[in-house]
């Protein structure tokens, strides 16, 4: 990205190497609005691909590089400025540095390995962009990914408290829920562990105080879609959806009753890409809601990738990036 020249109408391609998927969003920013040109994802499941030695296999590495090469060519076909970030799975992998080096050498792609704190700053930037009324508020944003959960307390667009916990939906599934059939006892154990893991951070956020509780990330969107699907409304657009404690409890109960993949696939609104991990993400939101003693969540579909687009546009038009690197 260094040395790039940007004009008002030049597209930006944000590539996000996440724990569950690798995604590209190509967009223009015009008058503070994000105009999406193209978006695509590959369900790579990098967190699940990590072996017991915390290394990516040669096959996983090659497949990931193939996806990144395709995304790089796609971005170039639109004449876009490219910015690529990697999060929890690559942070955890012992050979994550090898992936980054090969991407640079073989594809000419500069991957920015961001910290959990920087990931949180980008999430907050994306949330504020999508919910601009929060600029004068104190939102608490909870972003549940596959490999980690970020808690970001903002004062408007400025992050005042950041916490990154290396527990995400895929981690919960692998560590506590296990393979099918997933029983109620496993769900109870997972919830008990999550309540313990998140207790300290939740207490910090309660003491500081917050005005709004925002749910972001793939799990949040899918929970909202399932909730609306249970009510007979199938929709992909769940931005600003309100979820109560009871709503999330209902989704957790519905997922728990479906003990196998085949049963889960019959749930209205459930994305097949998340069929094995959504319960883990829902349990994180349920546990944090209980710890924070709040009833109401607002779902934001504007988060990390929106934040990356906004941050990149700001940096390339004379401002300063909100994150290191």
C-alpha positions as CSV (number, residue, x, y, z in Angstrom):
1,X,0.0,0.0,0.0
2,X,3.0,2.3,0.6
3,X,3.4,4.9,-2.2
4,X,-0.1,4.3,-3.6
5,X,-1.9,7.3,-5.1
6,X,-5.6,7.5,-4.5
7,X,-8.2,9.7,-6.1
8,X,-11.8,10.2,-4.8
9,X,-13.2,7.6,-7.1
10,X,-10.4,4.9,-6.9
11,X,-11.6,1.7,-5.4
12,X,-10.1,0.1,-2.2
13,X,-9.9,-3.7,-1.8
14,X,-9.9,-4.9,1.8
15,X,-8.8,-8.5,2.2
16,X,-9.4,-10.0,5.6
17,X,-7.7,-13.3,6.5
18,X,-10.0,-14.5,9.3
19,X,-10.2,-17.6,11.4
20,X,-13.3,-18.9,9.6
21,X,-13.0,-17.3,6.1
22,X,-10.9,-15.2,3.8
23,X,-12.9,-12.3,2.4
24,X,-12.4,-9.5,0.0
25,X,-14.6,-6.3,-0.2
26,X,-14.0,-3.9,-3.1
27,X,-15.6,-0.5,-2.6
28,X,-15.4,3.2,-3.2
29,X,-15.8,5.7,-0.4
30,X,-17.9,8.7,-1.7
31,X,-19.2,11.4,0.6
32,X,-18.5,9.2,3.6
33,X,-20.6,6.4,2.1
34,X,-19.2,3.0,1.3
35,X,-20.3,2.0,-2.2
36,X,-19.7,-1.8,-2.5
37,X,-18.5,-2.9,-5.9
38,X,-17.8,-6.5,-5.3
39,X,-17.4,-8.9,-2.4
40,X,-16.4,-12.5,-2.2
41,X,-15.3,-15.1,0.4
42,X,-13.6,-18.4,0.7
43,X,-14.5,-20.5,3.7
44,X,-11.0,-21.4,4.6
45,X,-11.5,-22.4,8.3
46,X,-7.9,-21.6,9.1
47,X,-8.5,-21.9,12.9
48,X,-9.8,-25.4,12.4
49,X,-7.0,-26.3,10.1
50,X,-4.3,-25.6,12.7
51,X,-2.9,-28.9,13.9
52,X,-2.0,-29.8,17.5
53,X,1.4,-28.4,16.8
54,X,-0.3,-25.0,15.9
55,X,1.0,-25.2,12.3
56,X,-0.7,-24.9,9.0
57,X,-0.2,-27.9,6.8
58,X,1.4,-27.5,3.4
59,X,-2.0,-28.1,1.8
60,X,-3.6,-25.4,3.9
61,X,-0.8,-23.0,3.1
62,X,-1.0,-23.6,-0.6
63,X,-4.8,-23.3,-0.6
64,X,-4.7,-20.1,1.3
65,X,-2.1,-18.6,-1.1
66,X,-4.2,-19.7,-4.1
67,X,-7.2,-17.8,-2.6
68,X,-5.0,-14.7,-1.9
69,X,-3.6,-14.8,-5.5
70,X,-7.1,-14.9,-6.9
71,X,-8.2,-12.0,-4.7
72,X,-5.1,-10.0,-5.7
73,X,-5.9,-10.5,-9.4
74,X,-9.5,-9.6,-8.8
75,X,-8.5,-6.4,-7.0
76,X,-6.2,-5.4,-9.8
77,X,-8.9,-6.0,-12.3
78,X,-10.9,-3.1,-10.6
79,X,-7.8,-1.0,-10.3
80,X,-8.1,-1.0,-6.6
81,X,-5.7,-0.1,-3.8
82,X,-5.2,-3.4,-1.9
83,X,-4.9,-3.7,1.9
84,X,-4.7,-7.1,3.6
85,X,-4.9,-7.9,7.2
86,X,-4.7,-11.2,9.1
87,X,-6.1,-11.9,12.5
88,X,-6.4,-14.6,15.2
89,X,-5.6,-17.8,13.3
90,X,-2.5,-16.4,11.7
91,X,-1.4,-14.8,15.0
92,X,-1.7,-18.2,16.6
93,X,0.0,-20.2,13.9
94,X,3.7,-21.0,14.5
95,X,4.2,-20.8,10.8
96,X,2.0,-17.7,10.2
97,X,5.2,-15.8,9.4
98,X,5.9,-18.2,6.6
99,X,2.5,-17.6,5.1
100,X,3.1,-13.8,5.2
101,X,6.5,-14.2,3.7
102,X,5.3,-16.4,0.9
103,X,2.4,-14.1,0.1
104,X,4.9,-11.2,-0.3
105,X,7.4,-13.2,-2.4
106,X,5.0,-15.2,-4.6
107,X,2.0,-12.9,-4.9
108,X,3.4,-9.4,-4.1
109,X,0.8,-9.1,-1.4
110,X,1.7,-7.3,1.8
111,X,-0.2,-8.9,4.7
112,X,-0.5,-6.8,7.9
113,X,-0.7,-9.1,10.9
114,X,-2.7,-7.0,13.3
115,X,-3.0,-7.3,17.0
116,X,-6.2,-8.0,18.9
117,X,-6.2,-4.3,20.0
118,X,-5.8,-3.0,16.4
119,X,-8.5,-5.4,15.3
120,X,-10.8,-3.8,17.9
121,X,-10.0,-0.3,16.7
122,X,-10.9,-1.3,13.2
123,X,-14.1,-2.9,14.4
124,X,-15.1,0.3,16.3
125,X,-14.3,2.4,13.2
126,X,-16.6,0.2,11.1
127,X,-19.4,0.2,13.7
128,X,-19.4,4.0,14.0
129,X,-19.4,4.3,10.2
130,X,-22.5,2.0,10.0
131,X,-24.2,3.5,13.1
132,X,-23.2,7.2,13.0
133,X,-25.6,8.1,15.8
134,X,-23.1,6.4,18.2
135,X,-20.5,9.1,17.6
136,X,-21.8,10.9,20.6
137,X,-22.3,7.7,22.7
138,X,-20.3,5.1,24.6
139,X,-20.9,1.9,22.7
140,X,-19.5,-1.5,23.8
141,X,-18.8,-3.5,20.7
142,X,-18.5,-7.3,20.9
143,X,-16.9,-8.9,17.8
144,X,-17.0,-12.7,17.9
145,X,-14.8,-14.3,15.3
146,X,-13.7,-17.9,14.8
147,X,-10.5,-17.7,16.8
148,X,-11.0,-14.7,19.1
149,X,-13.5,-12.3,20.6
150,X,-12.8,-8.5,20.8
151,X,-14.5,-6.3,23.3
152,X,-14.2,-2.6,22.5
153,X,-15.5,0.2,24.6
154,X,-15.7,3.5,22.7
155,X,-16.2,7.1,23.5
156,X,-17.6,7.9,20.1
157,X,-15.0,6.8,17.6
158,X,-12.2,6.6,20.1
159,X,-11.5,3.3,21.8
160,X,-11.1,3.7,25.6
161,X,-10.9,0.0,26.6
162,X,-9.8,-2.8,24.4
163,X,-9.7,-6.5,25.2
164,X,-8.9,-9.4,22.9
165,X,-9.7,-12.9,24.2
166,X,-8.4,-15.9,22.2
167,X,-11.8,-17.7,22.3
168,X,-14.1,-17.6,19.3
169,X,-16.8,-19.8,17.8
170,X,-14.5,-22.4,16.3
171,X,-12.5,-22.6,19.5
172,X,-15.6,-23.2,21.6
173,X,-16.7,-25.9,19.2
174,X,-13.4,-27.7,19.2
175,X,-12.5,-27.3,22.8
176,X,-15.8,-27.8,24.6
177,X,-18.7,-28.9,22.4
178,X,-16.8,-31.6,20.4
179,X,-18.2,-33.7,17.6
180,X,-21.8,-34.7,16.9
181,X,-24.0,-35.5,18.6
182,X,-23.6,-32.3,20.7
183,X,-25.5,-32.9,24.0
184,X,-26.9,-30.6,26.6
185,X,-24.2,-31.5,29.1
186,X,-21.5,-30.3,26.7
187,X,-23.4,-27.0,26.1
188,X,-23.7,-26.5,29.9
189,X,-19.9,-27.1,30.3
190,X,-19.1,-24.8,27.5
191,X,-21.3,-22.0,29.0
192,X,-19.7,-22.5,32.4
193,X,-16.2,-22.2,31.0
194,X,-17.1,-19.1,29.0
195,X,-18.7,-17.4,32.0
196,X,-15.4,-17.9,33.8
197,X,-13.2,-16.9,30.9
198,X,-15.0,-13.6,30.3
199,X,-16.0,-12.7,33.8
200,X,-13.0,-10.3,34.5
201,X,-13.3,-8.4,31.2
202,X,-17.0,-8.1,31.5
203,X,-16.6,-6.6,35.0
204,X,-14.2,-4.0,33.6
205,X,-16.7,-3.0,31.0
206,X,-19.5,-2.8,33.5
207,X,-17.5,-0.6,35.8
208,X,-16.6,1.8,33.0
209,X,-20.2,2.0,31.8
210,X,-21.6,1.8,28.3
211,X,-24.6,3.3,26.5
212,X,-25.2,0.7,23.8
213,X,-24.3,-3.0,23.3
214,X,-23.3,-3.8,19.8
215,X,-22.9,-7.4,18.3
216,X,-20.7,-7.7,15.3
217,X,-19.0,-10.4,13.3
218,X,-20.2,-13.4,11.3
219,X,-21.7,-15.2,14.3
220,X,-23.8,-12.1,15.3
221,X,-25.2,-11.8,11.8
222,X,-26.1,-15.5,11.6
223,X,-27.7,-15.5,15.1
224,X,-29.9,-12.6,13.9
225,X,-30.8,-14.4,10.7
226,X,-31.7,-17.6,12.6
227,X,-33.8,-15.6,15.0
228,X,-35.7,-13.9,12.2
229,X,-35.9,-17.2,10.3
230,X,-37.6,-18.8,13.3
231,X,-40.1,-16.0,13.2
232,X,-40.8,-16.7,9.5
233,X,-38.6,-13.9,8.0
234,X,-35.7,-15.0,5.9
235,X,-33.3,-12.1,5.2
236,X,-29.6,-11.5,4.7
237,X,-29.8,-7.8,5.8
238,X,-29.8,-7.8,9.6
239,X,-28.1,-4.5,10.2
240,X,-29.6,-2.7,13.2
241,X,-31.6,-5.9,14.2
242,X,-32.4,-5.7,17.9
243,X,-31.8,-9.0,19.9
244,X,-32.9,-9.4,23.4
245,X,-31.6,-11.8,26.0
246,X,-34.7,-14.0,25.3
247,X,-34.0,-13.9,21.6
248,X,-30.4,-15.2,22.0
249,X,-31.6,-17.8,24.6
250,X,-34.1,-19.0,22.0
251,X,-31.5,-19.4,19.3
252,X,-29.1,-21.2,21.7
253,X,-32.0,-23.6,22.7
254,X,-32.9,-24.2,19.0
255,X,-29.3,-25.0,18.1
256,X,-28.9,-27.2,21.2
257,X,-31.9,-29.3,20.2
258,X,-30.3,-30.0,16.8
259,X,-27.7,-32.5,17.8
260,X,-26.4,-33.3,14.4
261,X,-25.3,-31.4,11.3
262,X,-28.3,-32.7,9.3
263,X,-30.7,-31.5,12.0
264,X,-29.0,-28.1,12.2
265,X,-29.3,-27.6,8.4
266,X,-33.1,-27.7,8.8
267,X,-33.1,-24.5,11.0
268,X,-34.5,-21.6,9.1
269,X,-31.9,-18.9,8.2
270,X,-28.9,-21.0,9.2
271,X,-25.9,-20.5,6.9
272,X,-24.4,-23.9,5.9
273,X,-21.0,-22.4,6.2
274,X,-21.6,-21.8,10.0
275,X,-23.6,-25.0,10.7
276,X,-20.8,-26.5,12.9
277,X,-19.7,-23.4,14.7
278,X,-22.7,-21.1,15.2
279,X,-23.6,-22.6,18.6
280,X,-20.2,-21.7,19.9
281,X,-20.6,-18.1,18.8
282,X,-24.1,-18.0,20.2
283,X,-22.9,-19.3,23.6
284,X,-20.3,-16.5,23.7
285,X,-22.9,-13.8,23.2
286,X,-25.3,-15.5,25.6
287,X,-22.6,-15.7,28.3
288,X,-21.4,-12.1,27.8
289,X,-25.0,-10.9,28.0
290,X,-25.5,-12.6,31.3
291,X,-22.2,-11.2,32.7
292,X,-22.9,-7.7,31.5
293,X,-26.5,-7.9,32.9
294,X,-28.1,-6.4,29.8
295,X,-31.2,-7.3,27.8
296,X,-30.6,-5.6,24.5
297,X,-28.1,-6.1,21.7
298,X,-28.0,-4.2,18.3
299,X,-26.5,-6.1,15.4
300,X,-24.1,-4.2,13.2
301,X,-23.1,-5.6,9.8
302,X,-20.6,-2.8,9.5
303,X,-17.4,-3.8,11.4
304,X,-13.9,-5.0,10.7
305,X,-13.9,-4.8,6.8
306,X,-15.8,-1.5,6.8
307,X,-13.3,-0.2,9.4
308,X,-10.5,-1.3,7.2
309,X,-11.9,0.4,4.1
310,X,-12.5,3.6,6.1
311,X,-9.1,3.5,7.7
312,X,-7.3,2.9,4.4
313,X,-9.2,5.7,2.7
314,X,-8.3,8.0,5.5
315,X,-4.6,7.0,5.4
316,X,-4.3,7.3,1.6
317,X,-5.9,10.7,1.5
318,X,-3.5,12.4,3.9
319,X,-4.7,11.2,7.3
320,X,-3.1,8.7,9.6
321,X,-4.0,5.1,10.0
322,X,-5.7,4.2,13.4
323,X,-3.6,1.1,13.7
324,X,0.1,0.2,13.8
325,X,2.1,-1.0,10.8
